[in-house]
Amino acid sequence: MIVLHRLRHPTEPLRLNHEMIVSVEGMPDTVIRLTTGDKIVVAESPGEVADLVRECRIDILSGAMLRRSADRAAAAAVAAAPPFHRSLTALDPPALEPVA
């Protein structure tokens, strides 16, 4: 999500899913056209909107890369661990015998 401000309400933040943006025009006000067909007029310039979208995508991708690295490290640790052998103990439930 990116945070923008409507042109008529500059103090109230507008959170927008950046994946919904189809186009951004700046003649003279910045108009964002969404995939739904709606248009939003915002106070930010087209360049600022593009920068916000770029930053949001970088955050998402870097988070995915960090998670992927952590998952690979965890998988490598599991693969390197010695096999787990377990013997039966008194704490194990007794095996059920079939009823005649």
Phi and psi in degrees as GROMACS dihedral restraints (atoms count N, CA, C in turn):
[ dihedral_restraints ]
;  ai    aj    ak    al  type     phi  dphi    fc
    3     4     5     6     1  -113.6    20    10
    4     5     6     7     1   152.3    20    10
    6     7     8     9     1  -106.2    20    10
    7     8     9    10     1   120.3    20    10
    9    10    11    12     1  -123.9    20    10
   10    11    12    13     1   179.6    20    10
   12    13    14    15     1  -135.0    20    10
   13    14    15    16     1   128.5    20    10
   15    16    17    18     1   -63.1    20    10
   16    17    18    19     1   148.7    20    10
   18    19    20    21     1   -60.8    20    10
   19    20    21    22     1   -40.2    20    10
   21    22    23    24     1   -84.7    20    10
   22    23    24    25     1   -12.1    20    10
   24    25    26    27     1  -131.8    20    10
   25    26    27    28     1    70.5    20    10
   27    28    29    30     1   -69.9    20    10
   28    29    30    31     1   -14.2    20    10
   30    31    32    33     1   -92.1    20    10
   31    32    33    34     1   -15.1    20    10
   33    34    35    36     1   -99.6    20    10
   34    35    36    37     1   120.4    20    10
   36    37    38    39     1   -71.3    20    10
   37    38    39    40     1   145.3    20    10
   39    40    41    42     1  -117.8    20    10
   40    41    42    43     1   117.1    20    10
   42    43    44    45     1   -95.1    20    10
   43    44    45    46     1   124.7    20    10
   45    46    47    48     1  -127.0    20    10
   46    47    48    49     1   132.8    20    10
   48    49    50    51     1   -70.2    20    10
   49    50    51    52     1   116.1    20    10
   51    52    53    54     1   -64.9    20    10
   52    53    54    55     1   -20.2    20    10
   54    55    56    57     1   -75.2    20    10
   55    56    57    58     1   -10.7    20    10
   57    58    59    60     1   -86.0    20    10
   58    59    60    61     1    -8.9    20    10
   60    61    62    63     1   -79.3    20    10
   61    62    63    64     1   127.4    20    10
   63    64    65    66     1   -98.0    20    10
   64    65    66    67     1   -45.4    20    10
   66    67    68    69     1  -153.4    20    10
   67    68    69    70     1   158.6    20    10
   69    70    71    72     1  -130.9    20    10
   70    71    72    73     1   121.9    20    10
   72    73    74    75     1  -117.3    20    10
   73    74    75    76     1   148.9    20    10
   75    76    77    78     1  -129.5    20    10
   76    77    78    79     1    63.0    20    10
   78    79    80    81     1  -128.9    20    10
   79    80    81    82     1   104.9    20    10
   81    82    83    84     1   -76.1    20    10
   82    83    84    85     1   -22.6    20    10
   84    85    86    87     1   -90.2    20    10
   85    86    87    88     1   157.0    20    10
   87    88    89    90     1   -82.5    20    10
   88    89    90    91     1   119.2    20    10
   90    91    92    93     1  -115.4    20    10
   91    92    93    94     1   125.1    20    10
   93    94    95    96     1  -105.7    20    10
   94    95    96    97     1   124.3    20    10
   96    97    98    99     1   -99.7    20    10
   97    98    99   100     1   131.7    20    10
   99   100   101   102     1  -101.7    20    10
  100   101   102   103     1   166.0    20    10
  102   103   104   105     1   -63.5    20    10
  103   104   105   106     1   -21.8    20    10
  105   106   107   108     1   -79.1    20    10
  106   107   108   109     1    -9.2    20    10
  108   109   110   111     1    96.2    20    10
  109   110   111   112     1   -11.7    20    10
  111   112   113   114     1   -70.7    20    10
  112   113   114   115     1   154.8    20    10
  114   115   116   117     1  -123.9    20    10
  115   116   117   118     1   140.2    20    10
  117   118   119   120     1  -125.1    20    10
  118   119   120   121     1   132.4    20    10
  120   121   122   123     1   -99.2    20    10
  121   122   123   124     1   123.1    20    10
  123   124   125   126     1  -121.3    20    10
  124   125   126   127     1   161.1    20    10
  126   127   128   129     1   -78.2    20    10
  127   128   129   130     1   -25.6    20    10
  129   130   131   132     1   -71.5    20    10
  130   131   132   133     1   152.6    20    10
  132   133   134   135     1   -77.9    20    10
  133   134   135   136     1   162.7    20    10
  135   136   137   138     1   -57.3    20    10
  136   137   138   139     1   -37.1    20    10
  138   139   140   141     1   -64.5    20    10
  139   140   141   142     1   -40.1    20    10
  141   142   143   144     1   -65.3    20    10
  142   143   144   145     1   -39.6    20    10
  144   145   146   147     1   -63.3    20    10
  145   146   147   148     1   -44.6    20    10
  147   148   149   150     1   -61.6    20    10
  148   149   150   151     1   -41.3    20    10
  150   151   152   153     1   -63.6    20    10
  151   152   153   154     1   -41.8    20    10
  153   154   155   156     1   -63.7    20    10
  154   155   156   157     1   -41.3    20    10
  156   157   158   159     1   -64.1    20    10
  157   158   159   160     1   -44.8    20    10
  159   160   161   162     1   -59.9    20    10
  160   161   162   163     1   -46.6    20    10
  162   163   164   165     1   -62.0    20    10
  163   164   165   166     1   -40.5    20    10
  165   166   167   168     1   -64.0    20    10
  166   167   168   169     1   -44.0    20    10
  168   169   170   171     1   -67.0    20    10
  169   170   171   172     1   -37.3    20    10
  171   172   173   174     1   -62.6    20    10
  172   173   174   175     1   -43.8    20    10
  174   175   176   177     1   -60.1    20    10
  175   176   177   178     1   -43.1    20    10
  177   178   179   180     1   -65.4    20    10
  178   179   180   181     1   -47.3    20    10
  180   181   182   183     1   -67.7    20    10
  181   182   183   184     1   -39.5    20    10
  183   184   185   186     1   -67.6    20    10
  184   185   186   187     1   -37.0    20    10
  186   187   188   189     1   -62.9    20    10
  187   188   189   190     1   -40.2    20    10
  189   190   191   192     1   -65.8    20    10
  190   191   192   193     1   -39.4    20    10
  192   193   194   195     1   -67.2    20    10
  193   194   195   196     1   -41.1    20    10
  195   196   197   198     1   -63.8    20    10
  196   197   198   199     1   -41.6    20    10
  198   199   200   201     1   -65.3    20    10
  199   200   201   202     1   -39.8    20    10
  201   202   203   204     1   -63.5    20    10
  202   203   204   205     1   -42.1    20    10
  204   205   206   207     1   -63.2    20    10
  205   206   207   208     1   -42.3    20    10
  207   208   209   210     1   -64.5    20    10
  208   209   210   211     1   -40.5    20    10
  210   211   212   213     1   -64.2    20    10
  211   212   213   214     1   -41.3    20    10
  213   214   215   216     1   -66.2    20    10
  214   215   216   217     1   -39.4    20    10
  216   217   218   219     1   -64.7    20    10
  217   218   219   220     1   -40.9    20    10
  219   220   221   222     1   -65.7    20    10
  220   221   222   223     1   -40.9    20    10
  222   223   224   225     1   -65.7    20    10
  223   224   225   226     1   -38.3    20    10
  225   226   227   228     1   -66.7    20    10
  226   227   228   229     1   -37.6    20    10
  228   229   230   231     1   -66.5    20    10
  229   230   231   232     1   -39.6    20    10
  231   232   233   234     1   -66.4    20    10
  232   233   234   235     1   -41.4    20    10
  234   235   236   237     1   -67.0    20    10
  235   236   237   238     1   -31.8    20    10
  237   238   239   240     1   -83.5    20    10
  238   239   240   241     1   -15.4    20    10
  240   241   242   243     1   -70.4    20    10
  241   242   243   244     1   146.5    20    10
  243   244   245   246     1   -65.3    20    10
  244   245   246   247     1   153.5    20    10
  246   247   248   249     1   -64.6    20    10
  247   248   249   250     1   150.4    20    10
  249   250   251   252     1   -97.0    20    10
  250   251   252   253     1   119.7    20    10
  252   253   254   255     1  -114.2    20    10
  253   254   255   256     1   139.1    20    10
  255   256   257   258     1  -132.2    20    10
  256   257   258   259     1   132.3    20    10
  258   259   260   261     1  -101.4    20    10
  259   260   261   262     1   157.1    20    10
  261   262   263   264     1   -69.6    20    10
  262   263   264   265     1   140.4    20    10
  264   265   266   267     1  -127.3    20    10
  265   266   267   268     1   175.2    20    10
  267   268   269   270     1   -66.6    20    10
  268   269   270   271     1   -18.2    20    10
  270   271   272   273     1   -80.2    20    10
  271   272   273   274     1   -15.0    20    10
  273   274   275   276     1   -71.7    20    10
  274   275   276   277     1   142.2    20    10
  276   277   278   279     1   -66.6    20    10
  277   278   279   280     1   147.2    20    10
  279   280   281   282     1   -67.4    20    10
  280   281   282   283     1   150.0    20    10
  282   283   284   285     1   -69.5    20    10
  283   284   285   286     1   139.9    20    10
  285   286   287   288     1   -80.8    20    10
  286   287   288   289     1   134.5    20    10
  288   289   290   291     1   -98.2    20    10
  289   290   291   292     1   143.5    20    10
  291   292   293   294     1   -64.9    20    10
  292   293   294   295     1   142.9    20    10
  294   295   296   297     1   -86.0    20    10
  295   296   297   298     1   133.5    20    10
